[in-house]
């Protein structure tokens, strides 16, 4: 359950969900590649996993149940990465993109959606 602060910690990692989600029940789907957070069956956050196979075994030892299929299917090879961000009051879009180490040197594409006539495609080769 999300505490009033909106901050949760699982397996040594902090997850910010915000005070607006206080008292909501969160399910964590954890693997060695990603961690998905869902509320009421809807995915609300996906982050890169810091867990190894041993870390998953340790979670199971503390009562975690088998996860089943991920709430978000894995990306197909060559698929674009789409990121949702809010435009600031000065019209800037801020983001931090940290692909997995294994993606270093590969093409990374961001495709912002069109909102009220604004469009700024970004591609990094």
Residue pairs with C-beta under 8 A, 6 or more apart in sequence:
1 23
1 24
1 25
1 26
2 8
2 17
2 21
2 22
2 23
2 24
2 25
2 26
3 22
4 19
4 22
4 23
5 19
5 22
6 16
6 17
6 18
6 19
6 20
6 21
6 22
7 14
7 15
7 16
7 17
8 14
8 15
8 17
8 26
9 15
10 28
10 30
11 30
11 50
11 51
11 55
11 58
11 59
12 50
13 35
13 50
15 37
15 45
15 47
17 24
17 26
17 37
17 44
17 45
21 39
21 44
24 39
24 40
25 39
25 40
26 37
26 38
26 39
26 44
27 37
27 38
27 39
28 35
28 36
28 37
29 35
29 36
29 37
29 38
29 67
29 68
29 70
29 71
30 49
30 51
30 56
30 59
30 64
30 67
31 49
31 51
31 56
31 67
31 70
32 49
32 51
32 52
32 53
32 56
33 48
33 49
33 74
33 100
34 46
34 47
34 48
34 49
34 70
34 72
35 46
35 47
35 48
35 49
35 51
36 43
36 45
36 46
36 70
36 71
36 72
37 43
37 44
37 45
37 46
37 47
38 44
38 71
41 71
43 71
43 72
46 72
48 98
48 100
51 59
56 64
60 66
75 81
80 109
80 110
80 111
81 97
81 99
81 108
81 109
81 110
82 110
82 111
83 95
83 97
83 110
83 112
84 113
85 93
85 94
85 95
85 112
86 93
87 93
87 115
87 118
88 94
93 112
93 120
95 110
97 108
97 110
99 106
99 108
107 123
107 124
107 125
108 124
109 122
109 123
109 124
110 121
110 122
110 123
110 124
111 121
112 119
112 120
112 121
112 122
